Amino acid sequence: MMSRTRRLRTEIVDFLSAVGEANTTTILEHVNKRFRWGATMNQLGNVLARDRRFSKVGFDEGTDVGGFRTRVCVWSMAS
């Protein structure tokens, strides 16, 4: 049986291996450009949090549309 998120996980591994570190929003944009079916932020967050190959290395503070402050996680490959 094939995992529903296998292609998503493989693409995230390839992307993080190439760039080193990226925040959740950047990873989501890459995945949604790469695949026609894309992913939701919830799916991506669950994959990143539950797969041991990925580790959270910090947070990225910024402002979103409308001036709201946002805080997104920064991810890298686990060592």
N, CA, C, O and CB atoms as a CASP TS submission, in Angstrom:
PFRMAT TS
TARGET T0000
AUTHOR 0000-0000-0000
METHOD Language model
MODEL 1
PARENT N/A
ATOM      1  N   MET     1       0.836  -1.186   0.000  1.00  0.00           N
ATOM      2  CA  MET     1       0.000   0.000   0.000  1.00  0.00           C
ATOM      3  C   MET     1       0.881   1.250   0.000  1.00  0.00           C
ATOM      4  O   MET     1       1.845   1.334   0.761  1.00  0.00           O
ATOM      5  CB  MET     1      -0.951  -0.002   1.218  1.00  0.00           C
ATOM      6  N   MET     2       0.552   2.205  -0.843  1.00  0.00           N
ATOM      7  CA  MET     2       1.353   3.413  -0.969  1.00  0.00           C
ATOM      8  C   MET     2       0.845   4.496  -0.017  1.00  0.00           C
ATOM      9  O   MET     2      -0.356   4.736   0.101  1.00  0.00           O
ATOM     10  CB  MET     2       1.333   3.920  -2.419  1.00  0.00           C
ATOM     11  N   SER     3       1.778   5.126   0.641  1.00  0.00           N
ATOM     12  CA  SER     3       1.431   6.221   1.538  1.00  0.00           C
ATOM     13  C   SER     3       0.847   7.379   0.733  1.00  0.00           C
ATOM     14  O   SER     3       1.306   7.667  -0.372  1.00  0.00           O
ATOM     15  CB  SER     3       2.670   6.685   2.344  1.00  0.00           C
ATOM     16  N   ARG     4      -0.152   8.032   1.281  1.00  0.00           N
ATOM     17  CA  ARG     4      -0.780   9.147   0.583  1.00  0.00           C
ATOM     18  C   ARG     4       0.163  10.331   0.438  1.00  0.00           C
ATOM     19  O   ARG     4       0.009  11.150  -0.468  1.00  0.00           O
ATOM     20  CB  ARG     4      -2.035   9.577   1.311  1.00  0.00           C
ATOM     21  N   THR     5       1.133  10.419   1.329  1.00  0.00           N
ATOM     22  CA  THR     5       2.014  11.581   1.320  1.00  0.00           C
ATOM     23  C   THR     5       3.433  11.255   0.854  1.00  0.00           C
ATOM     24  O   THR     5       4.345  12.056   1.060  1.00  0.00           O
ATOM     25  CB  THR     5       2.064  12.186   2.697  1.00  0.00           C
ATOM     26  N   ARG     6       3.632  10.110   0.239  1.00  0.00           N
ATOM     27  CA  ARG     6       4.984   9.711  -0.158  1.00  0.00           C
ATOM     28  C   ARG     6       5.613  10.697  -1.148  1.00  0.00           C
ATOM     29  O   ARG     6       6.767  11.090  -0.975  1.00  0.00           O
ATOM     30  CB  ARG     6       4.952   8.317  -0.771  1.00  0.00           C
ATOM     31  N   ARG     7       4.870  11.098  -2.180  1.00  0.00           N
ATOM     32  CA  ARG     7       5.413  12.041  -3.158  1.00  0.00           C
ATOM     33  C   ARG     7       5.699  13.393  -2.507  1.00  0.00           C
ATOM     34  O   ARG     7       6.702  14.041  -2.809  1.00  0.00           O
ATOM     35  CB  ARG     7       4.440  12.214  -4.337  1.00  0.00           C
ATOM     36  N   LEU     8       4.813  13.805  -1.620  1.00  0.00           N
ATOM     37  CA  LEU     8       5.004  15.069  -0.907  1.00  0.00           C
ATOM     38  C   LEU     8       6.260  15.015  -0.048  1.00  0.00           C
ATOM     39  O   LEU     8       7.064  15.948  -0.063  1.00  0.00           O
ATOM     40  CB  LEU     8       3.777  15.390  -0.035  1.00  0.00           C
ATOM     41  N   ARG     9       6.435  13.933   0.698  1.00  0.00           N
ATOM     42  CA  ARG     9       7.616  13.775   1.551  1.00  0.00           C
ATOM     43  C   ARG     9       8.903  13.741   0.724  1.00  0.00           C
ATOM     44  O   ARG     9       9.899  14.364   1.092  1.00  0.00           O
ATOM     45  CB  ARG     9       7.497  12.495   2.387  1.00  0.00           C
ATOM     46  N   THR    10       8.878  13.027  -0.369  1.00  0.00           N
ATOM     47  CA  THR    10      10.054  12.926  -1.234  1.00  0.00           C
ATOM     48  C   THR    10      10.425  14.300  -1.798  1.00  0.00           C
ATOM     49  O   THR    10      11.603  14.655  -1.852  1.00  0.00           O
ATOM     50  CB  THR    10       9.797  11.926  -2.383  1.00  0.00           C
ATOM     51  N   GLU    11       9.434  15.060  -2.211  1.00  0.00           N
ATOM     52  CA  GLU    11       9.694  16.387  -2.764  1.00  0.00           C
ATOM     53  C   GLU    11      10.246  17.324  -1.696  1.00  0.00           C
ATOM     54  O   GLU    11      11.127  18.132  -1.992  1.00  0.00           O
ATOM     55  CB  GLU    11       8.415  16.974  -3.369  1.00  0.00           C
ATOM     56  N   ILE    12       9.758  17.238  -0.475  1.00  0.00           N
ATOM     57  CA  ILE    12      10.270  18.080   0.611  1.00  0.00           C
ATOM     58  C   ILE    12      11.719  17.712   0.914  1.00  0.00           C
ATOM     59  O   ILE    12      12.545  18.597   1.138  1.00  0.00           O
ATOM     60  CB  ILE    12       9.396  17.932   1.884  1.00  0.00           C
ATOM     61  N   VAL    13      12.036  16.420   0.925  1.00  0.00           N
ATOM     62  CA  VAL    13      13.422  15.982   1.152  1.00  0.00           C
ATOM     63  C   VAL    13      14.330  16.563   0.077  1.00  0.00           C
ATOM     64  O   VAL    13      15.392  17.098   0.393  1.00  0.00           O
ATOM     65  CB  VAL    13      13.522  14.431   1.162  1.00  0.00           C
ATOM     66  N   ASP    14      13.930  16.466  -1.184  1.00  0.00           N
ATOM     67  CA  ASP    14      14.735  17.001  -2.288  1.00  0.00           C
ATOM     68  C   ASP    14      14.918  18.505  -2.155  1.00  0.00           C
ATOM     69  O   ASP    14      16.021  19.017  -2.345  1.00  0.00           O
ATOM     70  CB  ASP    14      14.086  16.671  -3.635  1.00  0.00           C
ATOM     71  N   PHE    15      13.845  19.213  -1.830  1.00  0.00           N
ATOM     72  CA  PHE    15      13.897  20.671  -1.720  1.00  0.00           C
ATOM     73  C   PHE    15      14.795  21.110  -0.568  1.00  0.00           C
ATOM     74  O   PHE    15      15.645  21.983  -0.746  1.00  0.00           O
ATOM     75  CB  PHE    15      12.491  21.238  -1.530  1.00  0.00           C
ATOM     76  N   LEU    16      14.617  20.514   0.615  1.00  0.00           N
ATOM     77  CA  LEU    16      15.431  20.904   1.762  1.00  0.00           C
ATOM     78  C   LEU    16      16.889  20.493   1.593  1.00  0.00           C
ATOM     79  O   LEU    16      17.785  21.169   2.098  1.00  0.00           O
ATOM     80  CB  LEU    16      14.868  20.294   3.031  1.00  0.00           C
ATOM     81  N   SER    17      17.131  19.402   0.894  1.00  0.00           N
ATOM     82  CA  SER    17      18.512  19.007   0.621  1.00  0.00           C
ATOM     83  C   SER    17      19.199  20.024  -0.283  1.00  0.00           C
ATOM     84  O   SER    17      20.400  20.262  -0.160  1.00  0.00           O
ATOM     85  CB  SER    17      18.556  17.614  -0.021  1.00  0.00           C
ATOM     86  N   ALA    18      18.437  20.619  -1.186  1.00  0.00           N
ATOM     87  CA  ALA    18      18.998  21.594  -2.121  1.00  0.00           C
ATOM     88  C   ALA    18      19.204  22.965  -1.472  1.00  0.00           C
ATOM     89  O   ALA    18      20.224  23.612  -1.708  1.00  0.00           O
ATOM     90  CB  ALA    18      18.089  21.731  -3.333  1.00  0.00           C
ATOM     91  N   VAL    19      18.245  23.411  -0.659  1.00  0.00           N
ATOM     92  CA  VAL    19      18.318  24.778  -0.121  1.00  0.00           C
ATOM     93  C   VAL    19      18.850  24.845   1.308  1.00  0.00           C
ATOM     94  O   VAL    19      19.251  25.919   1.758  1.00  0.00           O
ATOM     95  CB  VAL    19      16.954  25.414  -0.167  1.00  0.00           C
ATOM     96  N   GLY    20      18.864  23.741   2.021  1.00  0.00           N
ATOM     97  CA  GLY    20      19.354  23.733   3.399  1.00  0.00           C
ATOM     98  C   GLY    20      18.254  23.969   4.407  1.00  0.00           C
ATOM     99  O   GLY    20      17.831  23.042   5.097  1.00  0.00           O
ATOM    100  N   GLU    21      17.781  25.214   4.499  1.00  0.00           N
ATOM    101  CA  GLU    21      16.700  25.567   5.420  1.00  0.00           C
ATOM    102  C   GLU    21      15.637  26.344   4.663  1.00  0.00           C
ATOM    103  O   GLU    21      15.939  27.072   3.717  1.00  0.00           O
ATOM    104  CB  GLU    21      17.234  26.394   6.623  1.00  0.00           C
ATOM    105  N   ALA    22      14.385  26.184   5.090  1.00  0.00           N
ATOM    106  CA  ALA    22      13.294  26.950   4.486  1.00  0.00           C
ATOM    107  C   ALA    22      12.151  27.019   5.484  1.00  0.00           C
ATOM    108  O   ALA    22      11.975  26.123   6.309  1.00  0.00           O
ATOM    109  CB  ALA    22      12.822  26.311   3.137  1.00  0.00           C
ATOM    110  N   ASN    23      11.374  28.094   5.399  1.00  0.00           N
ATOM    111  CA  ASN    23      10.224  28.169   6.297  1.00  0.00           C
ATOM    112  C   ASN    23       9.035  27.448   5.679  1.00  0.00           C
ATOM    113  O   ASN    23       9.059  27.086   4.502  1.00  0.00           O
ATOM    114  CB  ASN    23       9.864  29.638   6.606  1.00  0.00           C
ATOM    115  N   THR    24       8.010  27.245   6.471  1.00  0.00           N
ATOM    116  CA  THR    24       6.856  26.451   6.043  1.00  0.00           C
ATOM    117  C   THR    24       6.185  27.047   4.814  1.00  0.00           C
ATOM    118  O   THR    24       5.777  26.314   3.914  1.00  0.00           O
ATOM    119  CB  THR    24       5.845  26.337   7.177  1.00  0.00           C
ATOM    120  N   THR    25       6.069  28.360   4.768  1.00  0.00           N
ATOM    121  CA  THR    25       5.414  29.019   3.643  1.00  0.00           C
ATOM    122  C   THR    25       6.184  28.807   2.341  1.00  0.00           C
ATOM    123  O   THR    25       5.587  28.563   1.293  1.00  0.00           O
ATOM    124  CB  THR    25       5.265  30.511   3.923  1.00  0.00           C
ATOM    125  N   THR    26       7.505  28.901   2.413  1.00  0.00           N
ATOM    126  CA  THR    26       8.342  28.686   1.223  1.00  0.00           C
ATOM    127  C   THR    26       8.219  27.253   0.717  1.00  0.00           C
ATOM    128  O   THR    26       8.134  27.016  -0.488  1.00  0.00           O
ATOM    129  CB  THR    26       9.815  29.008   1.536  1.00  0.00           C
ATOM    130  N   ILE    27       8.211  26.302   1.643  1.00  0.00           N
ATOM    131  CA  ILE    27       8.066  24.891   1.265  1.00  0.00           C
ATOM    132  C   ILE    27       6.704  24.668   0.610  1.00  0.00           C
ATOM    133  O   ILE    27       6.609  23.970  -0.400  1.00  0.00           O
ATOM    134  CB  ILE    27       8.230  23.966   2.505  1.00  0.00           C
ATOM    135  N   LEU    28       5.650  25.257   1.180  1.00  0.00           N
ATOM    136  CA  LEU    28       4.307  25.110   0.619  1.00  0.00           C
ATOM    137  C   LEU    28       4.238  25.690  -0.797  1.00  0.00           C
ATOM    138  O   LEU    28       3.650  25.075  -1.687  1.00  0.00           O
ATOM    139  CB  LEU    28       3.272  25.799   1.526  1.00  0.00           C
ATOM    140  N   GLU    29       4.828  26.858  -1.010  1.00  0.00           N
ATOM    141  CA  GLU    29       4.838  27.459  -2.348  1.00  0.00           C
ATOM    142  C   GLU    29       5.560  26.557  -3.344  1.00  0.00           C
ATOM    143  O   GLU    29       5.099  26.378  -4.471  1.00  0.00           O
ATOM    144  CB  GLU    29       5.506  28.846  -2.311  1.00  0.00           C
ATOM    145  N   HIS    30       6.695  25.988  -2.928  1.00  0.00           N
ATOM    146  CA  HIS    30       7.443  25.098  -3.816  1.00  0.00           C
ATOM    147  C   HIS    30       6.615  23.869  -4.189  1.00  0.00           C
ATOM    148  O   HIS    30       6.532  23.500  -5.361  1.00  0.00           O
ATOM    149  CB  HIS    30       8.757  24.665  -3.153  1.00  0.00           C
ATOM    150  N   VAL    31       6.009  23.246  -3.192  1.00  0.00           N
ATOM    151  CA  VAL    31       5.220  22.029  -3.438  1.00  0.00           C
ATOM    152  C   VAL    31       4.043  22.346  -4.361  1.00  0.00           C
ATOM    153  O   VAL    31       3.751  21.579  -5.279  1.00  0.00           O
ATOM    154  CB  VAL    31       4.709  21.421  -2.099  1.00  0.00           C
ATOM    155  N   ASN    32       3.372  23.464  -4.122  1.00  0.00           N
ATOM    156  CA  ASN    32       2.200  23.796  -4.937  1.00  0.00           C
ATOM    157  C   ASN    32       2.568  24.206  -6.360  1.00  0.00           C
ATOM    158  O   ASN    32       1.747  24.065  -7.266  1.00  0.00           O
ATOM    159  CB  ASN    32       1.417  24.908  -4.278  1.00  0.00           C
ATOM    160  N   LYS    33       3.779  24.710  -6.576  1.00  0.00           N
ATOM    161  CA  LYS    33       4.243  24.987  -7.943  1.00  0.00           C
ATOM    162  C   LYS    33       4.669  23.700  -8.636  1.00  0.00           C
ATOM    163  O   LYS    33       4.506  23.550  -9.847  1.00  0.00           O
ATOM    164  CB  LYS    33       5.415  25.992  -7.927  1.00  0.00           C
ATOM    165  N   ARG    34       5.212  22.781  -7.862  1.00  0.00           N
ATOM    166  CA  ARG    34       5.778  21.547  -8.410  1.00  0.00           C
ATOM    167  C   ARG    34       4.706  20.551  -8.842  1.00  0.00           C
ATOM    168  O   ARG    34       4.844  19.896  -9.875  1.00  0.00           O
ATOM    169  CB  ARG    34       6.687  20.899  -7.388  1.00  0.00           C
ATOM    170  N   PHE    35       3.627  20.435  -8.046  1.00  0.00           N
ATOM    171  CA  PHE    35       2.584  19.452  -8.322  1.00  0.00           C
ATOM    172  C   PHE    35       1.272  20.133  -8.665  1.00  0.00           C
ATOM    173  O   PHE    35       0.937  21.178  -8.107  1.00  0.00           O
ATOM    174  CB  PHE    35       2.395  18.523  -7.128  1.00  0.00           C
ATOM    175  N   ARG    36       0.547  19.543  -9.570  1.00  0.00           N
ATOM    176  CA  ARG    36      -0.752  20.082  -9.949  1.00  0.00           C
ATOM    177  C   ARG    36      -1.744  19.987  -8.797  1.00  0.00           C
ATOM    178  O   ARG    36      -2.567  20.883  -8.606  1.00  0.00           O
ATOM    179  CB  ARG    36      -1.295  19.347 -11.170  1.00  0.00           C
ATOM    180  N   TRP    37      -1.666  18.893  -8.022  1.00  0.00           N
ATOM    181  CA  TRP    37      -2.618  18.681  -6.935  1.00  0.00           C
ATOM    182  C   TRP    37      -2.245  19.441  -5.679  1.00  0.00           C
ATOM    183  O   TRP    37      -3.119  19.700  -4.852  1.00  0.00           O
ATOM    184  CB  TRP    37      -2.724  17.218  -6.622  1.00  0.00           C
ATOM    185  N   GLY    38      -0.975  19.812  -5.499  1.00  0.00           N
ATOM    186  CA  GLY    38      -0.543  20.633  -4.376  1.00  0.00           C
ATOM    187  C   GLY    38      -0.800  20.014  -3.012  1.00  0.00           C
ATOM    188  O   GLY    38      -0.991  18.805  -2.885  1.00  0.00           O
ATOM    189  N   ALA    39      -0.799  20.863  -2.001  1.00  0.00           N
ATOM    190  CA  ALA    39      -1.031  20.436  -0.627  1.00  0.00           C
ATOM    191  C   ALA    39      -1.595  21.612   0.147  1.00  0.00           C
ATOM    192  O   ALA    39      -1.451  22.764  -0.264  1.00  0.00           O
ATOM    193  CB  ALA    39       0.276  19.905   0.035  1.00  0.00           C
ATOM    194  N   THR    40      -2.241  21.317   1.274  1.00  0.00           N
ATOM    195  CA  THR    40      -2.721  22.375   2.145  1.00  0.00           C
ATOM    196  C   THR    40      -1.677  22.637   3.220  1.00  0.00           C
ATOM    197  O   THR    40      -0.780  21.822   3.434  1.00  0.00           O
ATOM    198  CB  THR    40      -4.088  22.003   2.775  1.00  0.00           C
ATOM    199  N   MET    41      -1.794  23.761   3.887  1.00  0.00           N
ATOM    200  CA  MET    41      -0.868  24.091   4.960  1.00  0.00           C
ATOM    201  C   MET    41      -0.970  23.065   6.091  1.00  0.00           C
ATOM    202  O   MET    41       0.038  22.725   6.710  1.00  0.00           O
ATOM    203  CB  MET    41      -1.146  25.507   5.491  1.00  0.00           C
ATOM    204  N   ASN    42      -2.173  22.574   6.361  1.00  0.00           N
ATOM    205  CA  ASN    42      -2.334  21.560   7.412  1.00  0.00           C
ATOM    206  C   ASN    42      -1.635  20.255   7.051  1.00  0.00           C
ATOM    207  O   ASN    42      -0.970  19.654   7.895  1.00  0.00           O
ATOM    208  CB  ASN    42      -3.815  21.295   7.668  1.00  0.00           C
ATOM    209  N   GLN    43      -1.780  19.815   5.810  1.00  0.00           N
ATOM    210  CA  GLN    43      -1.099  18.599   5.369  1.00  0.00           C
ATOM    211  C   GLN    43       0.407  18.753   5.495  1.00  0.00           C
ATOM    212  O   GLN    43       1.091  17.863   6.001  1.00  0.00           O
ATOM    213  CB  GLN    43      -1.476  18.262   3.920  1.00  0.00           C
ATOM    214  N   LEU    44       0.917  19.877   5.037  1.00  0.00           N
ATOM    215  CA  LEU    44       2.348  20.122   5.079  1.00  0.00           C
ATOM    216  C   LEU    44       2.857  20.175   6.514  1.00  0.00           C
ATOM    217  O   LEU    44       3.896  19.595   6.829  1.00  0.00           O
ATOM    218  CB  LEU    44       2.682  21.416   4.356  1.00  0.00           C
ATOM    219  N   GLY    45       2.135  20.863   7.374  1.00  0.00           N
ATOM    220  CA  GLY    45       2.535  20.947   8.779  1.00  0.00           C
ATOM    221  C   GLY    45       2.584  19.589   9.442  1.00  0.00           C
ATOM    222  O   GLY    45       3.508  19.306  10.205  1.00  0.00           O
ATOM    223  N   ASN    46       1.606  18.746   9.165  1.00  0.00           N
ATOM    224  CA  ASN    46       1.583  17.397   9.737  1.00  0.00           C
ATOM    225  C   ASN    46       2.748  16.555   9.225  1.00  0.00           C
ATOM    226  O   ASN    46       3.381  15.838   9.999  1.00  0.00           O
ATOM    227  CB  ASN    46       0.258  16.705   9.412  1.00  0.00           C
ATOM    228  N   VAL    47       3.033  16.638   7.936  1.00  0.00           N
ATOM    229  CA  VAL    47       4.142  15.878   7.363  1.00  0.00           C
ATOM    230  C   VAL    47       5.465  16.315   7.987  1.00  0.00           C
ATOM    231  O   VAL    47       6.272  15.479   8.394  1.00  0.00           O
ATOM    232  CB  VAL    47       4.188  16.055   5.832  1.00  0.00           C
ATOM    233  N   LEU    48       5.682  17.627   8.062  1.00  0.00           N
ATOM    234  CA  LEU    48       6.942  18.132   8.604  1.00  0.00           C
ATOM    235  C   LEU    48       7.101  17.787  10.087  1.00  0.00           C
ATOM    236  O   LEU    48       8.197  17.439  10.528  1.00  0.00           O
ATOM    237  CB  LEU    48       7.026  19.644   8.411  1.00  0.00           C
ATOM    238  N   ALA    49       6.033  17.880  10.843  1.00  0.00           N
ATOM    239  CA  ALA    49       6.119  17.650  12.286  1.00  0.00           C
ATOM    240  C   ALA    49       6.272  16.177  12.641  1.00  0.00           C
ATOM    241  O   ALA    49       6.888  15.851  13.655  1.00  0.00           O
ATOM    242  CB  ALA    49       4.893  18.204  12.967  1.00  0.00           C
ATOM    243  N   ARG    50       5.731  15.293  11.834  1.00  0.00           N
ATOM    244  CA  ARG    50       5.697  13.871  12.206  1.00  0.00           C
ATOM    245  C   ARG    50       6.784  13.015  11.572  1.00  0.00           C
ATOM    246  O   ARG    50       6.996  11.875  11.986  1.00  0.00           O
ATOM    247  CB  ARG    50       4.380  13.303  11.843  1.00  0.00           C
ATOM    248  N   ASP    51       7.474  13.553  10.573  1.00  0.00           N
ATOM    249  CA  ASP    51       8.525  12.793   9.909  1.00  0.00           C
ATOM    250  C   ASP    51       9.862  13.115  10.572  1.00  0.00           C
ATOM    251  O   ASP    51      10.242  14.282  10.670  1.00  0.00           O
ATOM    252  CB  ASP    51       8.569  13.110   8.384  1.00  0.00           C
ATOM    253  N   ARG    52      10.562  12.101  11.020  1.00  0.00           N
ATOM    254  CA  ARG    52      11.831  12.299  11.742  1.00  0.00           C
ATOM    255  C   ARG    52      12.950  12.835  10.869  1.00  0.00           C
ATOM    256  O   ARG    52      13.969  13.292  11.387  1.00  0.00           O
ATOM    257  CB  ARG    52      12.272  11.006  12.358  1.00  0.00           C
ATOM    258  N   ARG    53      12.780  12.788   9.549  1.00  0.00           N
ATOM    259  CA  ARG    53      13.820  13.306   8.651  1.00  0.00           C
ATOM    260  C   ARG    53      13.896  14.826   8.679  1.00  0.00           C
ATOM    261  O   ARG    53      14.897  15.399   8.250  1.00  0.00           O
ATOM    262  CB  ARG    53      13.566  12.835   7.228  1.00  0.00           C
ATOM    263  N   PHE    54      12.859  15.487   9.176  1.00  0.00           N
ATOM    264  CA  PHE    54      12.812  16.942   9.212  1.00  0.00           C
ATOM    265  C   PHE    54      12.924  17.423  10.647  1.00  0.00           C
ATOM    266  O   PHE    54      12.358  16.820  11.560  1.00  0.00           O
ATOM    267  CB  PHE    54      11.519  17.467   8.565  1.00  0.00           C
ATOM    268  N   SER    55      13.658  18.514  10.842  1.00  0.00           N
ATOM    269  CA  SER    55      13.752  19.077  12.188  1.00  0.00           C
ATOM    270  C   SER    55      13.474  20.576  12.143  1.00  0.00           C
ATOM    271  O   SER    55      13.870  21.279  11.213  1.00  0.00           O
ATOM    272  CB  SER    55      15.146  18.802  12.803  1.00  0.00           C
ATOM    273  N   LYS    56      12.782  21.038  13.176  1.00  0.00           N
ATOM    274  CA  LYS    56      12.464  22.455  13.299  1.00  0.00           C
ATOM    275  C   LYS    56      13.691  23.147  13.872  1.00  0.00           C
ATOM    276  O   LYS    56      14.178  22.769  14.938  1.00  0.00           O
ATOM    277  CB  LYS    56      11.197  22.691  14.200  1.00  0.00           C
ATOM    278  N   VAL    57      14.196  24.165  13.167  1.00  0.00           N
ATOM    279  CA  VAL    57      15.416  24.832  13.611  1.00  0.00           C
ATOM    280  C   VAL    57      15.161  26.233  14.146  1.00  0.00           C
ATOM    281  O   VAL    57      16.083  26.876  14.647  1.00  0.00           O
ATOM    282  CB  VAL    57      16.403  24.900  12.479  1.00  0.00           C
ATOM    283  N   GLY    58      13.947  26.710  14.051  1.00  0.00           N
ATOM    284  CA  GLY    58      13.644  28.028  14.590  1.00  0.00           C
ATOM    285  C   GLY    58      12.333  28.566  14.054  1.00  0.00           C
ATOM    286  O   GLY    58      11.510  27.837  13.500  1.00  0.00           O
ATOM    287  N   PHE    59      12.166  29.876  14.238  1.00  0.00           N
ATOM    288  CA  PHE    59      10.952  30.539  13.789  1.00  0.00           C
ATOM    289  C   PHE    59      11.321  31.756  12.963  1.00  0.00           C
ATOM    290  O   PHE    59      12.375  32.361  13.159  1.00  0.00           O
ATOM    291  CB  PHE    59      10.063  30.938  14.984  1.00  0.00           C
ATOM    292  N   ASP    60      10.438  32.107  12.037  1.00  0.00           N
ATOM    293  CA  ASP    60      10.616  33.254  11.172  1.00  0.00           C
ATOM    294  C   ASP    60       9.489  34.229  11.477  1.00  0.00           C
ATOM    295  O   ASP    60       8.320  33.916  11.250  1.00  0.00           O
ATOM    296  CB  ASP    60      10.632  32.842   9.660  1.00  0.00           C
ATOM    297  N   GLU    61       9.827  35.405  11.988  1.00  0.00           N
ATOM    298  CA  GLU    61       8.823  36.425  12.301  1.00  0.00           C
ATOM    299  C   GLU    61       8.690  37.341  11.099  1.00  0.00           C
ATOM    300  O   GLU    61       9.686  37.661  10.448  1.00  0.00           O
ATOM    301  CB  GLU    61       9.206  37.237  13.586  1.00  0.00           C
ATOM    302  N   GLY    62       7.493  37.759  10.803  1.00  0.00           N
ATOM    303  CA  GLY    62       7.304  38.659   9.677  1.00  0.00           C
ATOM    304  C   GLY    62       5.930  39.284   9.722  1.00  0.00           C
ATOM    305  O   GLY    62       5.169  39.078  10.667  1.00  0.00           O
ATOM    306  N   THR    63       5.617  40.052   8.692  1.00  0.00           N
ATOM    307  CA  THR    63       4.289  40.653   8.587  1.00  0.00           C
ATOM    308  C   THR    63       3.600  40.087   7.367  1.00  0.00           C
ATOM    309  O   THR    63       4.228  39.809   6.345  1.00  0.00           O
ATOM    310  CB  THR    63       4.368  42.204   8.508  1.00  0.00           C
ATOM    311  N   ASP    64       2.310  39.924   7.495  1.00  0.00           N
ATOM    312  CA  ASP    64       1.499  39.366   6.435  1.00  0.00           C
ATOM    313  C   ASP    64       0.676  40.498   5.822  1.00  0.00           C
ATOM    314  O   ASP    64       0.789  41.648   6.246  1.00  0.00           O
ATOM    315  CB  ASP    64       0.584  38.218   6.967  1.00  0.00           C
ATOM    316  N   VAL    65      -0.137  40.181   4.843  1.00  0.00           N
ATOM    317  CA  VAL    65      -1.009  41.163   4.216  1.00  0.00           C
ATOM    318  C   VAL    65      -1.921  41.750   5.293  1.00  0.00           C
ATOM    319  O   VAL    65      -2.505  41.010   6.086  1.00  0.00           O
ATOM    320  CB  VAL    65      -1.841  40.524   3.055  1.00  0.00           C
ATOM    321  N   GLY    66      -2.041  43.048   5.322  1.00  0.00           N
ATOM    322  CA  GLY    66      -2.874  43.698   6.322  1.00  0.00           C
ATOM    323  C   GLY    66      -2.109  44.084   7.562  1.00  0.00           C
ATOM    324  O   GLY    66      -2.691  44.638   8.496  1.00  0.00           O
ATOM    325  N   GLY    67      -0.804  43.803   7.599  1.00  0.00           N
ATOM    326  CA  GLY    67       0.010  44.203   8.732  1.00  0.00           C
ATOM    327  C   GLY    67      -0.003  43.256   9.912  1.00  0.00           C
ATOM    328  O   GLY    67       0.573  43.575  10.952  1.00  0.00           O
ATOM    329  N   PHE    68      -0.637  42.104   9.790  1.00  0.00           N
ATOM    330  CA  PHE    68      -0.656  41.139  10.881  1.00  0.00           C
ATOM    331  C   PHE    68       0.700  40.470  11.005  1.00  0.00           C
ATOM    332  O   PHE    68       1.320  40.122   9.999  1.00  0.00           O
ATOM    333  CB  PHE    68      -1.756  40.090  10.664  1.00  0.00           C
ATOM    334  N   ARG    69       1.158  40.289  12.221  1.00  0.00           N
ATOM    335  CA  ARG    69       2.429  39.610  12.437  1.00  0.00           C
ATOM    336  C   ARG    69       2.211  38.108  12.346  1.00  0.00           C
ATOM    337  O   ARG    69       1.254  37.571  12.904  1.00  0.00           O
ATOM    338  CB  ARG    69       3.043  39.996  13.807  1.00  0.00           C
ATOM    339  N   THR    70       3.093  37.453  11.651  1.00  0.00           N
ATOM    340  CA  THR    70       3.002  36.003  11.519  1.00  0.00           C
ATOM    341  C   THR    70       4.283  35.373  12.043  1.00  0.00           C
ATOM    342  O   THR    70       5.344  35.997  12.052  1.00  0.00           O
ATOM    343  CB  THR    70       2.750  35.592  10.044  1.00  0.00           C
ATOM    344  N   ARG    71       4.167  34.159  12.466  1.00  0.00           N
ATOM    345  CA  ARG    71       5.317  33.406  12.943  1.00  0.00           C
ATOM    346  C   ARG    71       5.246  32.018  12.312  1.00  0.00           C
ATOM    347  O   ARG    71       4.330  31.246  12.596  1.00  0.00           O
ATOM    348  CB  ARG    71       5.346  33.325  14.517  1.00  0.00           C
ATOM    349  N   VAL    72       6.205  31.710  11.465  1.00  0.00           N
ATOM    350  CA  VAL    72       6.225  30.405  10.802  1.00  0.00           C
ATOM    351  C   VAL    72       7.508  29.675  11.186  1.00  0.00           C
ATOM    352  O   VAL    72       8.525  30.300  11.486  1.00  0.00           O
ATOM    353  CB  VAL    72       6.118  30.560   9.252  1.00  0.00           C
ATOM    354  N   CYS    73       7.449  28.361  11.174  1.00  0.00           N
ATOM    355  CA  CYS    73       8.590  27.531  11.551  1.00  0.00           C
ATOM    356  C   CYS    73       9.597  27.457  10.413  1.00  0.00           C
ATOM    357  O   CYS    73       9.232  27.518   9.240  1.00  0.00           O
ATOM    358  CB  CYS    73       8.128  26.121  11.943  1.00  0.00           C
ATOM    359  N   VAL    74      10.863  27.325  10.774  1.00  0.00           N
ATOM    360  CA  VAL    74      11.940  27.110   9.814  1.00  0.00           C
ATOM    361  C   VAL    74      12.384  25.660   9.957  1.00  0.00           C
ATOM    362  O   VAL    74      12.624  25.186  11.067  1.00  0.00           O
ATOM    363  CB  VAL    74      13.140  28.110  10.046  1.00  0.00           C
ATOM    364  N   TRP    75      12.493  24.963   8.840  1.00  0.00           N
ATOM    365  CA  TRP    75      12.775  23.524   8.823  1.00  0.00           C
ATOM    366  C   TRP    75      14.073  23.230   8.095  1.00  0.00           C
ATOM    367  O   TRP    75      14.483  23.977   7.207  1.00  0.00           O
ATOM    368  CB  TRP    75      11.625  22.759   8.167  1.00  0.00           C
ATOM    369  N   SER    76      14.717  22.135   8.477  1.00  0.00           N
ATOM    370  CA  SER    76      15.872  21.630   7.747  1.00  0.00           C
ATOM    371  C   SER    76      15.858  20.108   7.856  1.00  0.00           C
ATOM    372  O   SER    76      15.014  19.522   8.534  1.00  0.00           O
ATOM    373  CB  SER    76      17.215  22.233   8.302  1.00  0.00           C
ATOM    374  N   MET    77      16.809  19.490   7.175  1.00  0.00           N
ATOM    375  CA  MET    77      16.943  18.047   7.274  1.00  0.00           C
ATOM    376  C   MET    77      17.565  17.710   8.631  1.00  0.00           C
ATOM    377  O   MET    77      18.495  18.386   9.070  1.00  0.00           O
ATOM    378  CB  MET    77      17.805  17.479   6.100  1.00  0.00           C
ATOM    379  N   ALA    78      17.064  16.682   9.288  1.00  0.00           N
ATOM    380  CA  ALA    78      17.613  16.272  10.579  1.00  0.00           C
ATOM    381  C   ALA    78      19.006  15.680  10.370  1.00  0.00           C
ATOM    382  O   ALA    78      19.272  15.032   9.358  1.00  0.00           O
ATOM    383  CB  ALA    78      16.677  15.246  11.281  1.00  0.00           C
ATOM    384  N   SER    79      19.874  15.908  11.327  1.00  0.00           N
ATOM    385  CA  SER    79      21.246  15.404  11.178  1.00  0.00           C
ATOM    386  C   SER    79      21.420  14.037  11.792  1.00  0.00           C
ATOM    387  O   SER    79      22.515  13.476  11.750  1.00  0.00           O
ATOM    388  CB  SER    79      22.229  16.363  11.804  1.00  0.00           C
TER
END
